[in-house]
Amino acid sequence: MRRALKLGGLQLARARAPRAGAETVRVSTSHPGGSFVELGPVTGIDGRGCGDDGIRGKHDAAVGDLMNNAFAMGGTHVQVLALYEPRQMGKCFVNVYRVSGTAYRDSSAAAPARAGGDVVQSLRDLQTMRAQGAITQQEFEKLKAKLVQ
């Protein structure tokens, strides 16, 4: 579990480094090119809660989470489509930083080893992503179907 720093009543999340192998995932706003195969939607999140009682999300940690999630899918590239920074919503300051995009794999290169090394671990990773709200139930079912093929 990540630890948080407390600064003036506000907790700041410590940046989460990408897992081994996930640091190779390239993140950009451009399409990776014709030799890449689309794997599906991917999201990285950091932070939680409302106001001073929550943990303020950080851009670097959300991107690290995005890289981890793309790598768990077998991705080598993510095209970022949307950034949602912590913001005021009604009476609550939402602390979540979310980066959403599309994961791709280079079809001309050998497929990377999946995080965890097997289908069971990949399914656990998907379940965690769904529980954290990083992917929807529909996205979970689509990605699960690809894993068990």
FIKE-403696 format. One line per field, with one value per residue (C-alpha): residue in one letter; x, z, y. Coordinates in Angstrom, 2 decimals. Each point is the difference from the previous one (the first is absolute). Layout:
N
r a  ...
xx X  ...
zz Z  ...
yy Y  ...
END
This chain:
149
r m  r  r  a  l  k  l  g  g  l  q  l  a  r  a  r  a  p  r  a  g  a  e  t  v  r  v  s  t  s  h  p  g  g  s  f  v  e  l  g  p  v  t  g  i  d  g  r  g  c  g  d  d  g  i  r  g  k  h  d  a  a  v  g  d  l  m  n  n  a  f  a  m  g  g  t  h  v  q  v  l  a  l  y  e  p  r  q  m  g  k  c  f  v  n  v  y  r  v  s  g  t  a  y  r  d  s  s  a  a  a  p  a  r  a  g  g  d  v  v  q  s  l  r  d  l  q  t  m  r  a  q  g  a  i  t  q  q  e  f  e  k  l  k  a  k  l  v  q
xx 0.00  1.24  0.72  -1.04  1.73  -1.95  0.53  -2.04  -2.98  0.03  1.36  2.12  0.39  3.55  0.77  -0.35  2.81  -0.86  0.48  2.94  -0.51  -2.75  2.55  0.44  -3.57  0.12  -2.64  -0.89  -2.94  0.66  -1.03  2.91  -0.22  -1.09  2.06  -1.88  -3.07  -2.66  -0.53  -2.74  -0.66  2.34  -0.09  2.42  -1.21  1.54  -1.56  -3.29  -2.68  -1.44  1.66  2.54  -1.13  1.21  3.38  0.82  0.92  3.13  0.61  3.18  -1.66  -3.06  2.28  1.94  -3.28  -0.97  3.30  -0.51  -3.53  1.05  2.90  -2.38  -1.99  3.16  0.25  3.11  -1.58  -2.86  -1.66  -1.32  -3.48  -1.03  1.42  -2.19  1.75  -1.21  -2.86  -2.90  -3.33  -2.85  1.00  2.76  3.53  0.56  3.61  0.20  2.41  -1.00  1.76  -1.97  1.09  0.31  2.61  1.86  2.52  2.67  -0.91  3.45  1.75  -0.31  -2.83  1.30  -0.47  -3.11  0.34  -0.28  1.03  -3.30  -3.68  -1.09  2.13  -1.22  -3.60  0.77  1.50  -3.15  -2.19  2.05  -0.31  -3.79  -0.26  1.98  -2.23  2.82  -2.09  -3.75  -1.73  -0.42  3.72  0.83  -2.09  1.58  3.56  -0.77  -1.30  3.30  2.00  -1.82  0.03
zz 0.00  -0.85  2.74  -0.16  1.07  2.04  -0.88  1.69  0.65  -3.54  -0.74  -3.13  -1.59  -0.52  -3.65  -1.05  -2.20  -2.92  0.67  -1.53  -3.75  0.05  -0.27  -3.65  -0.87  -2.09  0.86  -2.43  -1.46  -3.53  -1.68  0.01  -3.70  -2.34  1.47  3.32  0.98  2.19  3.29  1.48  2.49  2.93  2.95  2.69  3.22  3.10  3.06  1.71  2.07  0.44  1.37  2.82  1.06  -3.28  -1.63  -2.81  -3.23  -1.98  -3.75  0.17  2.17  -2.28  -3.04  1.88  0.69  -3.68  -1.04  2.47  -1.28  -3.67  0.68  1.77  -3.27  -2.03  -1.24  -1.18  -0.77  1.37  -1.89  2.65  -0.83  3.20  3.23  3.00  2.70  3.60  -0.07  1.81  -0.56  1.94  3.65  -0.37  -1.30  -1.79  0.57  -2.84  -2.89  -2.95  -3.33  -2.64  -3.36  -2.34  0.43  -3.01  -0.59  -2.69  -2.28  -1.65  3.32  2.20  2.49  3.44  2.95  1.91  3.46  2.46  -2.69  -0.38  -0.81  3.64  1.08  -2.98  1.00  3.55  -1.41  -2.05  3.06  1.95  -2.81  -0.06  3.79  -0.10  -2.74  -2.55  -2.42  -0.30  0.34  -3.80  -0.55  2.61  -1.82  -3.38  1.35  1.95  -3.18  -1.77  2.85  0.08  -3.80
yy 0.00  3.46  2.45  3.62  3.19  2.55  3.65  2.72  -2.26  -1.40  -3.46  -0.37  -3.41  -1.22  -0.64  -3.61  -1.26  -2.27  -3.73  -1.83  -0.02  2.63  2.80  -1.05  1.03  3.18  2.61  2.79  1.89  -1.26  -3.24  -2.48  -0.90  -2.75  -2.85  0.22  -2.03  1.61  -1.85  2.16  2.78  0.53  2.39  1.06  1.58  1.48  1.57  -0.58  1.59  3.43  3.13  -0.06  -3.50  -1.50  -0.49  2.45  -1.78  0.82  -0.02  -2.14  -2.64  -0.17  -0.44  -2.71  -1.79  0.39  -1.60  -2.88  -0.63  0.15  -2.38  -2.42  -0.07  -0.73  3.60  1.81  3.40  2.12  2.81  2.40  1.26  1.81  1.42  0.74  1.97  0.34  2.52  1.57  -1.80  1.55  0.20  -2.61  0.43  -3.33  -1.08  -2.56  0.53  -2.20  -0.61  -1.91  -1.31  -2.94  -2.74  -1.40  -2.78  0.08  -2.92  0.01  -0.75  -3.05  0.35  0.99  -2.32  0.90  1.51  -2.85  -2.46  -1.85  0.35  -0.36  2.97  2.04  -0.73  1.14  3.21  0.59  -0.59  2.52  2.54  -0.53  0.33  3.28  1.37  0.06  -2.08  -0.57  -3.38  -0.09  0.70  -2.67  -2.62  0.88  -0.21  -3.19  -1.64  0.86  -1.55  -3.32  -0.56
END
